[in-house]
């Protein structure tokens, strides 16, 4: 594991320290790594949603009514 030196603003440092003092995490490093993991997971979700939206936009528009769309969605969910 590589070792890094980073600086935090005072409010961020105080928040990090409070999390460690409350025994939520054993160290600031553990907390920062967890935050990065969460951000990476969130980015994967955003990328997935963006890809789905792009695919939907490329498929064109529908002339179906909202009632028809709802019925189709329910049909797909119910098998």
PyMOL commands that place a pseudoatom at each C-alpha (Angstrom):
pseudoatom trace, name=CA, resn=UNK, resi=1, chain=A, elem=C, hetatm=0, pos=[0.000, 0.000, 0.000]
pseudoatom trace, name=CA, resn=UNK, resi=2, chain=A, elem=C, hetatm=0, pos=[1.402, 3.362, -0.938]
pseudoatom trace, name=CA, resn=UNK, resi=3, chain=A, elem=C, hetatm=0, pos=[1.866, 6.039, 1.675]
pseudoatom trace, name=CA, resn=UNK, resi=4, chain=A, elem=C, hetatm=0, pos=[0.579, 9.543, 0.972]
pseudoatom trace, name=CA, resn=UNK, resi=5, chain=A, elem=C, hetatm=0, pos=[0.712, 12.849, 2.740]
pseudoatom trace, name=CA, resn=UNK, resi=6, chain=A, elem=C, hetatm=0, pos=[-2.394, 14.998, 2.397]
pseudoatom trace, name=CA, resn=UNK, resi=7, chain=A, elem=C, hetatm=0, pos=[-3.626, 18.194, 4.007]
pseudoatom trace, name=CA, resn=UNK, resi=8, chain=A, elem=C, hetatm=0, pos=[-7.147, 18.851, 5.238]
pseudoatom trace, name=CA, resn=UNK, resi=9, chain=A, elem=C, hetatm=0, pos=[-9.012, 22.047, 5.940]
pseudoatom trace, name=CA, resn=UNK, resi=10, chain=A, elem=C, hetatm=0, pos=[-9.656, 22.609, 9.621]
pseudoatom trace, name=CA, resn=UNK, resi=11, chain=A, elem=C, hetatm=0, pos=[-13.365, 21.645, 9.492]
pseudoatom trace, name=CA, resn=UNK, resi=12, chain=A, elem=C, hetatm=0, pos=[-12.566, 18.452, 7.571]
pseudoatom trace, name=CA, resn=UNK, resi=13, chain=A, elem=C, hetatm=0, pos=[-9.747, 17.537, 9.929]
pseudoatom trace, name=CA, resn=UNK, resi=14, chain=A, elem=C, hetatm=0, pos=[-11.990, 18.085, 12.945]
pseudoatom trace, name=CA, resn=UNK, resi=15, chain=A, elem=C, hetatm=0, pos=[-14.702, 15.905, 11.390]
pseudoatom trace, name=CA, resn=UNK, resi=16, chain=A, elem=C, hetatm=0, pos=[-12.194, 13.143, 10.595]
pseudoatom trace, name=CA, resn=UNK, resi=17, chain=A, elem=C, hetatm=0, pos=[-10.779, 13.296, 14.113]
pseudoatom trace, name=CA, resn=UNK, resi=18, chain=A, elem=C, hetatm=0, pos=[-14.285, 13.120, 15.617]
pseudoatom trace, name=CA, resn=UNK, resi=19, chain=A, elem=C, hetatm=0, pos=[-15.069, 9.969, 13.627]
pseudoatom trace, name=CA, resn=UNK, resi=20, chain=A, elem=C, hetatm=0, pos=[-11.914, 8.308, 14.918]
pseudoatom trace, name=CA, resn=UNK, resi=21, chain=A, elem=C, hetatm=0, pos=[-12.556, 9.496, 18.490]
pseudoatom trace, name=CA, resn=UNK, resi=22, chain=A, elem=C, hetatm=0, pos=[-16.114, 8.098, 18.304]
pseudoatom trace, name=CA, resn=UNK, resi=23, chain=A, elem=C, hetatm=0, pos=[-14.526, 4.799, 17.304]
pseudoatom trace, name=CA, resn=UNK, resi=24, chain=A, elem=C, hetatm=0, pos=[-16.360, 4.760, 13.984]
pseudoatom trace, name=CA, resn=UNK, resi=25, chain=A, elem=C, hetatm=0, pos=[-12.953, 4.119, 12.419]
pseudoatom trace, name=CA, resn=UNK, resi=26, chain=A, elem=C, hetatm=0, pos=[-9.617, 3.140, 13.870]
pseudoatom trace, name=CA, resn=UNK, resi=27, chain=A, elem=C, hetatm=0, pos=[-7.692, 5.814, 11.947]
pseudoatom trace, name=CA, resn=UNK, resi=28, chain=A, elem=C, hetatm=0, pos=[-8.055, 8.708, 9.553]
pseudoatom trace, name=CA, resn=UNK, resi=29, chain=A, elem=C, hetatm=0, pos=[-6.503, 6.525, 6.843]
pseudoatom trace, name=CA, resn=UNK, resi=30, chain=A, elem=C, hetatm=0, pos=[-9.191, 3.885, 7.258]
pseudoatom trace, name=CA, resn=UNK, resi=31, chain=A, elem=C, hetatm=0, pos=[-11.873, 6.561, 7.064]
pseudoatom trace, name=CA, resn=UNK, resi=32, chain=A, elem=C, hetatm=0, pos=[-10.398, 8.233, 3.978]
pseudoatom trace, name=CA, resn=UNK, resi=33, chain=A, elem=C, hetatm=0, pos=[-10.091, 4.854, 2.236]
pseudoatom trace, name=CA, resn=UNK, resi=34, chain=A, elem=C, hetatm=0, pos=[-13.743, 4.088, 3.069]
pseudoatom trace, name=CA, resn=UNK, resi=35, chain=A, elem=C, hetatm=0, pos=[-14.844, 7.473, 1.705]
pseudoatom trace, name=CA, resn=UNK, resi=36, chain=A, elem=C, hetatm=0, pos=[-12.912, 6.820, -1.512]
pseudoatom trace, name=CA, resn=UNK, resi=37, chain=A, elem=C, hetatm=0, pos=[-14.514, 3.358, -1.851]
pseudoatom trace, name=CA, resn=UNK, resi=38, chain=A, elem=C, hetatm=0, pos=[-17.953, 4.934, -1.412]
pseudoatom trace, name=CA, resn=UNK, resi=39, chain=A, elem=C, hetatm=0, pos=[-17.166, 7.608, -4.011]
pseudoatom trace, name=CA, resn=UNK, resi=40, chain=A, elem=C, hetatm=0, pos=[-15.952, 4.961, -6.468]
pseudoatom trace, name=CA, resn=UNK, resi=41, chain=A, elem=C, hetatm=0, pos=[-19.142, 2.920, -5.942]
pseudoatom trace, name=CA, resn=UNK, resi=42, chain=A, elem=C, hetatm=0, pos=[-21.251, 6.028, -6.421]
pseudoatom trace, name=CA, resn=UNK, resi=43, chain=A, elem=C, hetatm=0, pos=[-19.364, 6.856, -9.631]
pseudoatom trace, name=CA, resn=UNK, resi=44, chain=A, elem=C, hetatm=0, pos=[-20.016, 3.343, -10.989]
pseudoatom trace, name=CA, resn=UNK, resi=45, chain=A, elem=C, hetatm=0, pos=[-23.731, 3.835, -10.282]
pseudoatom trace, name=CA, resn=UNK, resi=46, chain=A, elem=C, hetatm=0, pos=[-23.705, 7.235, -11.993]
pseudoatom trace, name=CA, resn=UNK, resi=47, chain=A, elem=C, hetatm=0, pos=[-21.907, 5.752, -15.002]
pseudoatom trace, name=CA, resn=UNK, resi=48, chain=A, elem=C, hetatm=0, pos=[-24.472, 2.922, -15.197]
pseudoatom trace, name=CA, resn=UNK, resi=49, chain=A, elem=C, hetatm=0, pos=[-27.402, 5.361, -15.039]
pseudoatom trace, name=CA, resn=UNK, resi=50, chain=A, elem=C, hetatm=0, pos=[-25.765, 7.623, -17.630]
pseudoatom trace, name=CA, resn=UNK, resi=51, chain=A, elem=C, hetatm=0, pos=[-25.294, 4.683, -19.988]
pseudoatom trace, name=CA, resn=UNK, resi=52, chain=A, elem=C, hetatm=0, pos=[-28.934, 3.665, -19.552]
pseudoatom trace, name=CA, resn=UNK, resi=53, chain=A, elem=C, hetatm=0, pos=[-30.105, 7.234, -20.192]
pseudoatom trace, name=CA, resn=UNK, resi=54, chain=A, elem=C, hetatm=0, pos=[-27.903, 7.530, -23.275]
pseudoatom trace, name=CA, resn=UNK, resi=55, chain=A, elem=C, hetatm=0, pos=[-29.252, 4.231, -24.633]
pseudoatom trace, name=CA, resn=UNK, resi=56, chain=A, elem=C, hetatm=0, pos=[-32.826, 5.385, -23.969]
pseudoatom trace, name=CA, resn=UNK, resi=57, chain=A, elem=C, hetatm=0, pos=[-32.217, 8.718, -25.690]
pseudoatom trace, name=CA, resn=UNK, resi=58, chain=A, elem=C, hetatm=0, pos=[-30.773, 6.970, -28.737]
pseudoatom trace, name=CA, resn=UNK, resi=59, chain=A, elem=C, hetatm=0, pos=[-33.797, 4.676, -29.007]
pseudoatom trace, name=CA, resn=UNK, resi=60, chain=A, elem=C, hetatm=0, pos=[-36.054, 7.626, -29.803]
pseudoatom trace, name=CA, resn=UNK, resi=61, chain=A, elem=C, hetatm=0, pos=[-39.333, 8.920, -28.497]
pseudoatom trace, name=CA, resn=UNK, resi=62, chain=A, elem=C, hetatm=0, pos=[-42.586, 7.084, -27.984]
pseudoatom trace, name=CA, resn=UNK, resi=63, chain=A, elem=C, hetatm=0, pos=[-46.101, 8.067, -28.905]
pseudoatom trace, name=CA, resn=UNK, resi=64, chain=A, elem=C, hetatm=0, pos=[-47.530, 5.848, -26.164]
pseudoatom trace, name=CA, resn=UNK, resi=65, chain=A, elem=C, hetatm=0, pos=[-49.605, 7.520, -23.466]
pseudoatom trace, name=CA, resn=UNK, resi=66, chain=A, elem=C, hetatm=0, pos=[-48.475, 7.462, -19.864]
pseudoatom trace, name=CA, resn=UNK, resi=67, chain=A, elem=C, hetatm=0, pos=[-51.213, 4.910, -19.168]
pseudoatom trace, name=CA, resn=UNK, resi=68, chain=A, elem=C, hetatm=0, pos=[-49.857, 2.641, -21.910]
pseudoatom trace, name=CA, resn=UNK, resi=69, chain=A, elem=C, hetatm=0, pos=[-46.303, 3.012, -20.620]
pseudoatom trace, name=CA, resn=UNK, resi=70, chain=A, elem=C, hetatm=0, pos=[-47.461, 2.182, -17.089]
pseudoatom trace, name=CA, resn=UNK, resi=71, chain=A, elem=C, hetatm=0, pos=[-49.350, -0.889, -18.297]
pseudoatom trace, name=CA, resn=UNK, resi=72, chain=A, elem=C, hetatm=0, pos=[-46.292, -2.072, -20.257]
pseudoatom trace, name=CA, resn=UNK, resi=73, chain=A, elem=C, hetatm=0, pos=[-44.054, -1.554, -17.210]
pseudoatom trace, name=CA, resn=UNK, resi=74, chain=A, elem=C, hetatm=0, pos=[-46.435, -3.494, -14.955]
pseudoatom trace, name=CA, resn=UNK, resi=75, chain=A, elem=C, hetatm=0, pos=[-46.628, -6.266, -17.526]
pseudoatom trace, name=CA, resn=UNK, resi=76, chain=A, elem=C, hetatm=0, pos=[-42.841, -6.537, -17.645]
pseudoatom trace, name=CA, resn=UNK, resi=77, chain=A, elem=C, hetatm=0, pos=[-42.590, -6.582, -13.853]
pseudoatom trace, name=CA, resn=UNK, resi=78, chain=A, elem=C, hetatm=0, pos=[-45.292, -9.240, -13.475]
pseudoatom trace, name=CA, resn=UNK, resi=79, chain=A, elem=C, hetatm=0, pos=[-43.757, -11.481, -16.141]
for i in range(1, 79): cmd.bond("trace and resi %d" % i, "trace and resi %d" % (i + 1))
show_as sticks, trace
zoom trace
